Structure formats: structure tokens, C-alpha cells
Amino acid sequence: MSVMRLNKYLVDAGVCSRREADRLMVAGKIAVNGVKAELGTKVDGTEEITVRGKRVAPPSEKHVYIAYHKPVGVICTSDPKAKDNIIEAVKYPERIFHIGRLDVASSGLILLTNDGDIVNKILRAEGRHEKEYVVTIDRAVSEEFVQTMSTGVEILGRKTFPAKVEKLGDMSFAITLVEGKNRQIRRMCEAMHVNVKKLERIRVMNVELGGLPQGKWRHLTPGEEKELLAMLGPR
């Protein structure tokens, strides 16, 4: 393994984010070969690294990319103390973490990985990476509704980016977003005095939910993996 900053090493090892690693270093909670780590510390993976006194297992040499069909009720958190957390639901034998979130009342596609490099690249708003959803609401989907949702809705003090919106049925529509604000679709609908009855994510970038049963997961195919990483650009 090449020399890298300790905060990146801890991301790759699935321990925490870079920001959290820096915070823990400042607090004196991380040690390298028994010596308290400082901001900017570099490692090559041969060291004994501890976080809050617990030894960190080296990052997996092989990156894992998983598509999971999250059911309603599963919570997108890595906190092992949280009931119905996504990590326990997936039960993958290695340390992985979820990319982004779906709220507890929503279902659909979530990607999980042990590759810390791609998480922020997928979530970064300026990346404009597409995420597609199918939504059922409690009133008829009008042309005015489709047009407004497409051009942007004022939520959280800002107008949302333009989106692709297509009417699917009397009370359902598909929407493709290139940003991911907390509960964005629900907030957009609420701003238009509409209640969401069902929300399912069916695609993240080039990866589609397809026929994956609810509560099940699968590895991305080699083709999906290659295309996904190409879309994210150089490491």
C-alpha cells in the first residue's frame, strides 16, 4: 500500500469520514504505533493504528460495490445501536457503508461500498449525478404539477435544480434529480400542498433497481462497476 494521509486510510478502512478522523485526531483519540496522531499524519498500512483504543483492521484490498433494495422501515444509519439500521439489515460479512440516504418511509435502491473514495463523488451536488424515483401522491398529477416540479420548487429557502418529471398514472409520476437534499421530493410535494403516499428510488446513476426483491442485495456487475467508476472520473 502506498503512503497516504491517515484520515483517508480510516475512510478506506470503513472507520469514519475524513472530517470525523480529523476531529478525533485533534481530540487525541487516534494513535499510530502508540503515539497520538496529528493532523496530516501519513501511514503506509504497516503501522498499528488505534481509534479510541481499538485497533483498526486494514482496509480490504478488494473494493466492494453493492446494490440493496431498502424496504420501508429500514433506517439509513451505520449506528449499530439504532434499531433496524441498514448495516444490520444487509448483514454483509465485511465492513461497508451506505452512500447517501433514503428516509425511513421510503424504499428502493441504495448503494453500499467499502470504497471511501467514491462516496463524496456521488453525493457532491456539483457532480449532478442522476437519481430516479417513482412517486405516488394523494391527488391527480396535473400538467401544471409536472411543469412546476420540473422547473424547480422553493424549499429550505432555495429553489431546487430543474428535474426530469414524467406522468406515469393518474396519481403517480417519475422524477430524476441531480441533487439530494434531505427529504427533497417530500418537501417539494408539501410545498405544492400534495402528500406523498409512496416513494421508491429506482436508479442511481447507471445502476438500476430492476427486479431486485425488497430486502435483498446484489454485487454490481463488472460492467456496472466499470461504468460507475468511469462516470466519477479519476481517483
Beta strands, then each sheet from edge to edge (+ up, - down):
strand 1: 4-5
strand 2: 30-32
strand 3: 35-36
strand 4: 42-43
strand 5: 49-51
strand 6: 54-55
strand 7: 65-70
strand 8: 97-99
strand 9: 107-113
strand 10: 131-137
strand 11: 154-155
strand 12: 158-159
strand 13: 164-169
strand 14: 172-177
strand 15: 196-204
strand 16: 207-208
strand 17: 217-219
sheet 1: 1+ 4-
sheet 2: 3+ 2- 5+ 6-
sheet 3: 8+ 9- 7+ 17-
sheet 4: 8+ 9- 15- 10+ 14- 13+
sheet 5: 8+ 9- 15- 16+
sheet 6: 11+ 12-
end
